[in-house]
Amino acid sequence: MQQVRPRPDPAPSRWSYRLQRLMLTPLFRRLLRIGVPFTIAFAALWTYLSDEENYDRVMLALYDMRAAIEERPEFQVRLMAVDGASAGVSEDIREILSFDFPLSSFDLDLPRIQRTVRDLSAVKSANVRIRPGGVLQIDVSERTPVVLWRNQGGLDRLDAGGAVIGPVLKRADYPDLPLVAGQGAQDHVPQALALLDAGGPLDERLRGLVRIGERRWDIVLDRDQRIMLPEERPVQALERVIALDQAQDMMARDIAVVDMRIADRPVIRMNDTALEQWWRISRTSLGEGSQ
């Protein structure tokens, strides 16, 4: 009797089934297509570069390639142009940025150059770029001085925000700029400008503003006259003094100080000559009255 062989099972084995299911996974196929070649290439490169001579040969080739690109004529900077700055500020910029042209544009750190220019006291803002034609272009906006500040170190120019622009050798070099003095005056330049604007009628007699105790202002006039302003609402107090002066010609008299520190009780102090004359007249009047 002939023995019947069992038919082979057409179903895949368990491992074959799992492998087929894994091959249907997109991530696994991507790993085989990209990850395996990358790993092999990386291992080969690592092995090659682990040899010091091979590493030096590759780095030298990369350096030569970079140098060949950076030294191309279209990347060369040959000049520096400074626009918007006065002669003195332009000279200062060229002094602190003493480049030896020509240079490759890849060797210029534009953000650092811009910060260096902005750090100059006279510079309000700066924009740095490389212009076509190989020109390092620096556009500068300078601070505008509005007052002179007398301090322990001498005279300095201040802008409207109180930033120090630079020293001044002589007051006569800036006769059109008003003078402020005292510690802390640089922190209250806007208020000083408001007082100068309100004190327009006294402009011809105005000598300057003095910051007292870092709290308030005194206005100094010629003939050694002084208007002492309060800490609060100094502009309004000055306007009251000007109104009294226009109505009664008060500041033309022998007055040394107009004290407005207490707004409800202003005080007027006469100078020494007027005070002596007043006492003499008073004694004379008393003497005549006793007779």
Buried (B, 14 or more C-beta within 10 A) or exposed (E): EEEEEEEEEEEEEEEEEEEEEEEEEEEBEEEEEEEEEEEEEEEEEEEEBEEEEEEEEEEEEEEEEEEEEBEEEEBBBEEBEBEBBEEEBBEBBBEEBEBEEEBBBEEBEBEEBBEBBBEBBBBBEBBBEBEEEBBBBBBBEBBEBBBBBBBEEEBBBBBEEBBBBBEBEEEEEBEEBBBBBBEEBBEBBEBBBBBBEBBEBBEEBBBBBBBBEEEBBBBBBEEEBBBBBBEEEBBEBBBEBBEBBEEEEBBEEBBBBBBBBEEEEBEEEBBEEBEEEEEEEEEEEEEEEEE
